[in-house]
Amino acid sequence: MIPTRQDEFKQWLELVASVHRPFRFTPNQELAWTPLRAPLAECQVALVTTAGLHRADQPPFEVEDEAGDWSVREIPDDTPASALRFSHTHYDTRGVDQDPNVAFPLDRLHDLVAEGFVGRASPVHFGFMGYVPNPAPLRDQSAPEVARRLKALGTDVVVLTPG
């Protein structure tokens, strides 16, 4: 018998819970979907990643805390790739250390703006740590704070990238 996606997801949840004691699956009950109101060439686009991204001059994410780290790092749009760092222990960061665009495609976003495919880049982008065994504070505090900030900045589109 071929396992269903639900079976696979249940097995994954059991595996994660066995490896990470404080893990707590926290479903999001609300879908905040907003249709695009203008052509992409007229939109402001922001990047949000869970790859453990921060600037070299910002504190790294707390990777040793078994509860994870649901804080957020603001990344100004003019941050050069050489100033980006990835602090994460749940994926191999060698690729992003060599080319941050693998998880945080800021240079590619700038290319799309230069080509006229995207209207403009957001003045700031955001980095999260993807390892958060209890995501309730992320869902209830950090993510809404970032959403409010992006909305206030006039962001039309958010590109989400994992670690």
C-alpha positions as CSV (number, residue, x, y, z in Angstrom):
1,M,0.0,0.0,0.0
2,I,1.3,3.4,-1.0
3,P,1.3,5.9,2.0
4,T,-0.8,9.0,1.5
5,R,0.6,12.5,2.1
6,Q,-1.3,12.5,5.4
7,D,0.5,9.3,6.4
8,E,3.8,10.7,5.4
9,F,3.1,13.9,7.3
10,K,2.1,12.0,10.5
11,Q,5.3,9.9,10.3
12,W,7.3,13.1,9.9
13,L,5.6,14.7,12.9
14,E,6.4,11.6,15.0
15,L,10.0,11.6,13.9
16,V,10.6,15.2,14.6
17,A,8.9,14.9,18.0
18,S,11.1,12.0,18.9
19,V,14.3,13.9,18.0
20,H,13.3,17.3,19.4
21,R,11.7,16.9,22.7
22,P,10.1,20.3,23.0
23,F,8.6,20.0,19.5
24,R,4.9,21.0,19.3
25,F,3.0,21.0,16.0
26,T,1.0,24.3,15.8
27,P,-1.2,24.6,12.8
28,N,-2.1,28.0,11.5
29,Q,-5.9,28.2,11.4
30,E,-5.9,31.4,9.3
31,L,-5.0,31.7,5.6
32,A,-3.9,35.3,4.9
33,W,-4.1,35.1,1.1
34,T,-4.4,38.4,-0.8
35,P,-4.7,38.4,-4.6
36,L,-2.2,40.5,-6.5
37,R,-3.7,43.9,-7.1
38,A,-1.3,45.1,-9.7
39,P,1.1,43.7,-12.3
40,L,4.4,42.4,-10.7
41,A,6.2,45.1,-12.6
42,E,4.5,47.7,-10.4
43,C,4.8,45.8,-7.1
44,Q,7.2,46.1,-4.2
45,V,8.7,42.7,-3.3
46,A,10.2,41.6,0.0
47,L,12.2,38.5,1.0
48,V,11.5,36.6,4.2
49,T,13.6,33.5,5.0
50,T,13.8,30.9,7.7
51,A,17.4,30.1,6.8
52,G,18.8,31.6,10.0
53,L,19.8,34.8,8.1
54,H,21.3,37.8,9.9
55,R,23.8,40.5,9.2
56,A,27.3,40.1,10.5
57,D,26.7,43.1,12.8
58,Q,23.5,41.6,14.3
59,P,23.4,38.9,17.0
60,P,23.2,35.4,15.5
61,F,20.2,33.2,16.2
62,E,20.2,31.1,19.4
63,V,21.0,27.7,17.9
64,E,21.7,25.9,21.1
65,D,18.4,26.6,22.8
66,E,16.2,23.5,22.6
67,A,13.2,25.8,22.4
68,G,14.5,27.4,19.3
69,D,14.6,31.1,18.5
70,W,11.5,32.9,17.2
71,S,13.1,36.3,17.0
72,V,13.6,38.1,13.7
73,R,16.4,40.1,12.0
74,E,15.7,43.1,9.8
75,I,17.9,43.1,6.7
76,P,18.1,46.4,4.9
77,D,17.8,46.1,1.1
78,D,21.2,47.6,0.5
79,T,23.0,44.9,2.6
80,P,25.8,43.4,0.5
81,A,26.0,39.6,0.3
82,S,29.4,39.8,2.1
83,A,27.7,41.1,5.2
84,L,25.2,38.3,5.4
85,R,25.6,35.3,7.8
86,F,23.6,32.2,8.4
87,S,23.3,30.7,11.9
88,H,21.4,27.5,11.8
89,T,22.2,24.0,12.9
90,H,19.4,22.0,11.2
91,Y,20.7,22.2,7.6
92,D,24.1,22.3,6.0
93,T,24.9,26.0,5.6
94,R,28.0,25.6,3.4
95,G,26.0,26.4,0.2
96,V,24.5,29.6,1.6
97,D,27.8,30.6,3.1
98,Q,29.3,30.5,-0.4
99,D,26.3,32.2,-2.1
100,P,23.6,33.7,0.1
101,N,21.3,33.9,-2.9
102,V,20.7,30.2,-2.5
103,A,18.4,30.9,0.4
104,F,18.1,34.7,0.3
105,P,18.0,35.7,-3.4
106,L,18.5,39.4,-2.8
107,D,20.9,39.8,-5.8
108,R,18.4,38.0,-8.0
109,L,15.6,40.3,-6.8
110,H,17.7,43.3,-7.7
111,D,18.3,41.7,-11.1
112,L,14.5,41.4,-11.6
113,V,14.0,45.0,-10.6
114,A,16.7,46.1,-13.1
115,E,15.0,44.1,-15.8
116,G,11.7,45.7,-15.1
117,F,10.1,42.4,-14.2
118,V,9.5,43.5,-10.6
119,G,8.7,47.1,-9.7
120,R,11.0,47.6,-6.7
121,A,12.5,45.8,-3.8
122,S,11.3,46.5,-0.3
123,P,13.6,48.7,1.7
124,V,13.9,45.9,4.3
125,H,13.7,42.1,4.3
126,F,13.5,39.7,7.2
127,G,15.4,36.7,8.5
128,F,14.1,34.1,10.9
129,M,15.5,30.9,12.3
130,G,13.7,27.9,10.9
131,Y,14.2,25.7,13.9
132,V,11.4,26.6,16.3
133,P,10.0,23.5,18.0
134,N,7.1,25.5,19.6
135,P,6.1,27.9,16.8
136,A,3.2,29.5,18.8
137,P,5.3,32.6,19.7
138,L,6.5,32.9,16.1
139,R,2.9,32.6,14.8
140,D,1.4,34.9,17.5
141,Q,4.2,37.5,17.9
142,S,7.1,37.6,15.5
143,A,5.3,36.8,12.2
144,P,2.4,39.3,12.8
145,E,5.0,42.0,13.7
146,V,6.8,41.4,10.4
147,A,3.6,41.3,8.5
148,R,2.6,44.7,10.0
149,R,6.0,46.2,9.2
150,L,5.9,44.9,5.6
151,K,2.4,46.3,5.1
152,A,3.4,49.7,6.5
153,L,6.3,49.7,4.1
154,G,3.9,49.2,1.1
155,T,5.0,45.7,0.3
156,D,2.8,44.0,-2.3
157,V,4.5,40.6,-2.5
158,V,6.6,38.5,-0.1
159,V,8.8,35.7,-1.3
160,L,9.3,33.1,1.4
161,T,12.4,30.9,1.3
162,P,13.3,28.0,3.6
163,G,16.7,27.1,5.1
